[in-house]
Amino acid sequence: MRDFRDAKAMAHTLRTALAATGFNITVSQSLELIAKMFGVADWNTLAAAIRGQPPAPHENASPTRPTGDLTQILFSRGLELALHQALAHASRRAHEHTTLEHLLLALIDEPDAAAAMKACKVDLDALKVRLTSYIDDELAITTTDDPGDSSPTAAFQRVVQRAVIHVTDARHSTLTGADLLLAMFDERESHAVWLLTEQEMTQQAAENFIRHGTVRESFHHARTRPIVVEKVKRRTAARKEGKKPKA
């Protein structure tokens, strides 16, 4: 697992992944894309954060800093590959921007995100078909003559930032695809989120699964029933009583 201090290695992996699909990008382009994934203005800003020093003045860049304590956050290998794949989905289609739809398409193959969606009864095969159809036939996005120049949209960057903040606040050290999936639900105007809710997946169900390994199952009579294993019940009760949870 890697954190933001491995950004150069991540950029190298990104260039390799895109090259394997037939698209070549420069070292500079890959570094800028990785910086945007972390939600910062540019590579100079991220590099300064890596060094632990204030960023040097840049006349074309805003003074954006990494949001959340990135020094304590690791990206799981599955998430790292999914982020690269999302960019590859956009680059392969010569899309100027990488959207949440590209990201969700990549998260279908990310183990943690896939587990959360399956637990929430999402049909992953059907979701992949709907997403691919939307991206290829309906997504209103500018194409580019330089396929390797696709960059994450503002919504994409917000999702990464929001996931980092959530994981930091929860005192966890690893960011996974499931965390990005949860953060995606706040982008309510996104077609990616609409496709998830179409299959009755909710933000609350995703959060319950991430926190407790369980979801709330909906019924036609509009009532819900928590599906909670006994171990989770014991740990919750123990925390309320101030006792050390049993394994």
Phi and psi in degrees as a GROMACS rama.xvg file:
@    title "Ramachandran Plot"
@    xaxis  label "Phi"
@    yaxis  label "Psi"
@TYPE xy
-120.985  152.568  ARG-2
-113.904  -173.561  ASP-3
-67.2276  -16.4366  PHE-4
-73.4021  -11.7946  ARG-5
-96.6329  24.011  ASP-6
-58.3308  -38.324  ALA-7
-65.2541  -39.5611  LYS-8
-66.8211  -37.8818  ALA-9
-65.2118  -38.3088  MET-10
-64.3458  -38.7426  ALA-11
-64.2253  -43.1205  HIS-12
-62.6817  -39.1451  THR-13
-62.2085  -46.1732  LEU-14
-60.5476  -40.7844  ARG-15
-64.9849  -43.1133  THR-16
-64.0055  -42.8019  ALA-17
-69.7187  -36.9756  LEU-18
-62.0435  -34.3769  ALA-19
-66.6221  -22.2604  ALA-20
-95.6636  3.53177  THR-21
97.7897  8.59931  GLY-22
-118.081  128.484  PHE-23
-110.428  130.921  ASN-24
-123.872  159.257  ILE-25
-79.938  166.723  THR-26
-59.2458  -43.8476  VAL-27
-61.7406  -43.3117  SER-28
-62.4917  -41.2105  GLN-29
-66.5631  -37.9711  SER-30
-66.2726  -41.3329  LEU-31
-65.1069  -38.7894  GLU-32
-64.9637  -42.4675  LEU-33
-63.5097  -40.5206  ILE-34
-59.6053  -43.3363  ALA-35
-66.5908  -33.3365  LYS-36
-61.4175  -33.476  MET-37
-84.6119  1.20903  PHE-38
77.8091  24.8867  GLY-39
-108.971  166.784  VAL-40
-65.0263  -43.4616  ALA-41
-163.025  178.912  ASP-42
-63.7032  -36.8981  TRP-43
-59.9047  -39.7244  ASN-44
-66.2723  -43.8609  THR-45
-66.9393  -40.8186  LEU-46
-61.3052  -38.3181  ALA-47
-65.121  -38.8506  ALA-48
-65.2911  -37.2698  ALA-49
-62.8245  -40.751  ILE-50
-76.1178  -12.9621  ARG-51
76.161  25.6206  GLY-52
-123.175  155.527  GLN-53
-62.5685  143.681  PRO-54
-66.6291  144.388  PRO-55
-69.6052  148.129  ALA-56
-57.0392  138.331  PRO-57
-137.537  118.924  HIS-58
-66.3141  -19.881  GLU-59
-106.697  3.22467  ASN-60
-118.851  144.46  ALA-61
-81.181  157.789  SER-62
-81.1434  42.6259  PRO-63
-68.9546  137.941  THR-64
-114.616  157.595  ARG-65
-57.5695  132.804  PRO-66
-91.2822  130.984  THR-67
90.2829  165.712  GLY-68
-86.3981  83.1621  ASP-69
-64.1091  -23.9184  LEU-70
-66.663  -16.9624  THR-71
-104.886  -0.361565  GLN-72
-106.052  131.948  ILE-73
-107.986  141.885  LEU-74
-93.0998  126.344  PHE-75
-63.1685  155.814  SER-76
-61.4219  -38.7303  ARG-77
-62.6004  -40.8571  GLY-78
-68.5585  -41.2394  LEU-79
-57.8116  -45.2743  GLU-80
-65.5492  -37.2463  LEU-81
-65.029  -40.2637  ALA-82
-63.1564  -41.9787  LEU-83
-63.5506  -40.6183  HIS-84
-67.1034  -36.4574  GLN-85
-60.3878  -44.6434  ALA-86
-64.2398  -37.2855  LEU-87
-65.9646  -37.8589  ALA-88
-59.6692  -41.2162  HIS-89
-73.0768  -43.7874  ALA-90
-64.0286  -39.0078  SER-91
-61.1212  -29.0835  ARG-92
-98.1229  6.61593  ARG-93
60.0022  32.1033  ALA-94
-80.3808  135.285  HIS-95
-67.2696  -33.0813  GLU-96
-123.829  148.124  HIS-97
-97.1593  117.831  THR-98
-101.331  177.739  THR-99
-66.1362  -26.0341  LEU-100
-67.9367  -41.9894  GLU-101
-61.6757  -41.4011  HIS-102
-64.5239  -46.5924  LEU-103
-63.7474  -37.2468  LEU-104
-59.8331  -39.7133  LEU-105
-71.34  -35.6452  ALA-106
-68.2624  -19.892  LEU-107
-59.2683  -31.2024  ILE-108
-98.9607  5.66833  ASP-109
-90.5117  124.348  GLU-110
-53.051  -46.2597  PRO-111
-71.9342  -42.1658  ASP-112
-65.621  -41.4398  ALA-113
-62.359  -40.5749  ALA-114
-62.8225  -41.1882  ALA-115
-64.7612  -43.5518  ALA-116
-66.1973  -40.9844  MET-117
-63.2308  -40.4521  LYS-118
-63.0024  -28.5992  ALA-119
-92.6625  15.7575  CYS-120
67.2313  27.2787  LYS-121
-80.705  131.989  VAL-122
-82.0864  101.277  ASP-123
-64.7552  -36.9255  LEU-124
-64.7369  -44.1722  ASP-125
-65.9982  -39.5721  ALA-126
-62.4896  -41.8238  LEU-127
-63.0999  -40.6074  LYS-128
-63.8734  -45.772  VAL-129
-65.076  -42.0671  ARG-130
-64.3926  -46.7308  LEU-131
-61.2822  -42.4436  THR-132
-62.7341  -43.4042  SER-133
-65.0009  -46.3113  TYR-134
-62.8147  -41.0345  ILE-135
-79.7687  -30.9576  ASP-136
-115.647  -21.9545  ASP-137
-123.706  -24.0462  GLU-138
-62.7303  119.559  LEU-139
-87.0102  99.4124  ALA-140
-148.708  146.263  ILE-141
-73.5866  138.232  THR-142
-94.0941  163.552  THR-143
-132.38  152.271  THR-144
-78.6734  -12.3421  ASP-145
-114.946  89.771  ASP-146
-56.7103  -26.1291  PRO-147
-80.7656  3.24055  GLY-148
-102.287  12.9048  ASP-149
-66.1293  136.829  SER-150
-129.167  151.152  SER-151
-63.1534  141.463  PRO-152
-71.3708  169.683  THR-153
-61.0266  -37.9302  ALA-154
-64.5915  -41.6178  ALA-155
-57.5384  -47.7489  PHE-156
-64.9085  -39.0091  GLN-157
-62.3347  -38.874  ARG-158
-62.6511  -44.6409  VAL-159
-62.8489  -45.9353  VAL-160
-60.3246  -44.8919  GLN-161
-63.8286  -39.8342  ARG-162
-65.3685  -40.6959  ALA-163
-61.6335  -45.3771  VAL-164
-62.5698  -43.1821  ILE-165
-61.6812  -45.4946  HIS-166
-66.6342  -39.0375  VAL-167
-63.6178  -46.3498  THR-168
-62.9843  -32.2107  ASP-169
-81.3927  -0.310163  ALA-170
61.1826  33.9045  ARG-171
-97.1858  162.764  HIS-172
-112.475  -10.7529  SER-173
-122.804  129.666  THR-174
-96.0314  128.617  LEU-175
-122.279  173.977  THR-176
-61.6311  -31.5153  GLY-177
-64.2263  -35.6171  ALA-178
-65.8757  -40.5387  ASP-179
-66.4295  -38.4887  LEU-180
-60.3932  -44.562  LEU-181
-62.5346  -45.3478  LEU-182
-65.0904  -25.7745  ALA-183
-65.2348  -28.2145  MET-184
-65.3023  -19.4443  PHE-185
-75.2497  -13.0815  ASP-186
-88.685  75.6214  GLU-187
-68.1748  -21.0023  ARG-188
-87.8573  -1.37556  GLU-189
-75.7119  138.235  SER-190
-68.335  -29.3756  HIS-191
-59.9675  -44.9255  ALA-192
-66.9672  -38.3719  VAL-193
-60.2986  -40.065  TRP-194
-66.3457  -33.9647  LEU-195
-69.9362  -44.7008  LEU-196
-68.9658  -26.1967  THR-197
-59.884  -31.8688  GLU-198
-94.5525  17.1582  GLN-199
68.3942  23.2936  GLU-200
-84.3611  134.327  MET-201
-119.144  161.241  THR-202
-63.1901  -38.1536  GLN-203
-64.1196  -41.4755  GLN-204
-64.2626  -40.8933  ALA-205
-63.6365  -42.5189  ALA-206
-66.0785  -40.9269  GLU-207
-61.062  -40.7191  ASN-208
-65.9908  -43.785  PHE-209
-64.623  -41.437  ILE-210
-78.1963  -39.9475  ARG-211
-123.751  -4.12214  HIS-212
71.3102  26.9122  GLY-213
-145.528  163.864  THR-214
-129.785  170.306  VAL-215
-101.891  122.384  ARG-216
-89.6391  126.109  GLU-217
-87.3344  146.84  SER-218
-123.876  162.657  PHE-219
-63.846  -24.1319  HIS-220
-84.6762  14.9898  HIS-221
67.7407  14.8135  ALA-222
-105.197  158.018  ARG-223
-122.077  152.749  THR-224
-130.972  122.254  ARG-225
-70.5492  134.475  PRO-226
-103.895  96.6171  ILE-227
-126.027  128.368  VAL-228
-73.1135  156.575  VAL-229
-62.4142  -32.0936  GLU-230
-63.0543  -41.4347  LYS-231
-65.3089  -40.1244  VAL-232
-60.2635  -44.314  LYS-233
-64.2099  -42.1045  ARG-234
-66.3123  -39.6358  ARG-235
-64.2397  -44.4175  THR-236
-64.1764  -39.5368  ALA-237
-65.712  -39.6369  ALA-238
-64.2868  -39.9128  ARG-239
-64.184  -33.1253  LYS-240
-88.0134  -0.616688  GLU-241
75.4387  17.7913  GLY-242
-96.6049  161.185  LYS-243
-76.3347  122.262  LYS-244
-60.5285  142.947  PRO-245
-84.1254  153.222  LYS-246
